[in-house]
């Protein structure tokens, strides 16, 4: 019974890590899209050196 519980616990942990990594990939893609949109809006601004972000 002990080894079965260990295997189930390991499977649950690995599933959780896999799900978290997949969510992080989607977050990274969203951040990349916002970053690229910043370049598009900055270039459409007429070439001024003003930045679209505060930092």
Secondary structure, DSSP 4 states (H G I P E B T S, - for coil): -HHHHHHHHHHHHHHHHHHHHHHHHHHHHHHHHHHHHHHHHHHTTTS----SS--
